[in-house]
Amino acid sequence: MPLPRPGYHHLGATTLDGWSGVIGRLAVRDPVVPAGSYDFVATRFMAKQRLGGGEVAWLEAGWVEAGWSGGGAQRVYTFDSQARAWVFFDDYVIGDGDRIWVSLHSDTEDGPPRWRAWLWWGQRWRLLSAPELAMPGRASLEQYVEVHQDRAGPAILVPPVAVDRVRVRDEPAGPFRPWRRDRVPTVFPVPATDYCLAWEHQFDAWSAGDCAATVQE
């Protein structure tokens, strides 16, 4: 049997239309990411907008375990198209079995729409990032377990990661509503053979991970 090709595996879903925010709860698990590699496993939300000339603006937030940094720990992080750098938030200590609430949403309080990433911690929302991006107040939203394997080799082991209570917002000042199949037009990729995705409710409650671990649990 051939070894898995290097590259990205995206387990989750993307909205077809633009929305102004997403919120949900992400389970933290302990994947087997090779130390000293450029591999990573992340669970995150992303707001993304395609621009002219093939450019893409985006902001993402969640948790990640990275092979090149962190000593095997799971860490809260953000990444955006302006900085193009990982930002880790080690003041917020997380680990296997924890669940964290993350939100991305735009607002217009200070003028033009601006996207911000938030973490619920210590009984209040903590601002993680507010980059100045060329994104309107509505953008495509993603919810994914993302696995990146830098080189060919055995597939990274990922215990089932649960994502639930996912909601989206239509307007900056509007209420959040469940990300449900009948309310939010959505697409989702078919997982590679090494990874499995199980929908409890499409698309506001689900889990994903390597198929062997998913079957065992």
Secondary structure as UniProt FT lines:
FT   STRAND          7..15
FT   STRAND          21..27
FT   TURN            35..36
FT   STRAND          40..50
FT   HELIX           52..54
FT   STRAND          56..66
FT   TURN            67..68
FT   TURN            71..72
FT   STRAND          75..80
FT   TURN            81..83
FT   STRAND          87..93
FT   TURN            96..97
FT   STRAND          99..107
FT   TURN            109..110
FT   STRAND          114..121
FT   TURN            122..123
FT   STRAND          124..129
FT   STRAND          139..149
FT   STRAND          161..169
FT   TURN            172..173
FT   STRAND          176..178
FT   TURN            181..183
FT   STRAND          186..187
FT   TURN            193..194
FT   STRAND          195..201
FT   TURN            202..204
FT   STRAND          205..210
FT   HELIX           211..216
//
